[in-house]
Amino acid sequence: MTQHNRPNPDDRSDNAEKLKEMVQNTLENIEAAEETMVFSNDKEKEAIKRKNERRNDSIDSMRSEIKDESNQN
């Protein structure tokens, strides 16, 4: 029995919506991390700050991609 692997069609119709949800989730993660800083030592606070900086960079990238997706439609 031979199986033929066919690639799934490129359905990008909901990419912008998925990206918007990812941005919202990331913003919530940033907020939660900032709340935990109250209970963190200096080393942990620095790690949280660095991680949140990376999260903000990701948000910028996702927003740019949302804009690109919106222009595609």
Residue pairs with C-beta under 8 A, 6 or more apart in sequence:
12 69
12 72
15 65
15 69
16 66
16 69
16 70
16 73
19 62
19 63
19 65
19 66
19 69
20 66
22 62
23 59
23 62
23 63
23 66
26 55
26 58
26 59
26 62
27 59
29 55
30 52
30 55
30 56
33 48
33 51
33 52
34 48
34 52
36 48
37 44
37 45
37 48
40 48
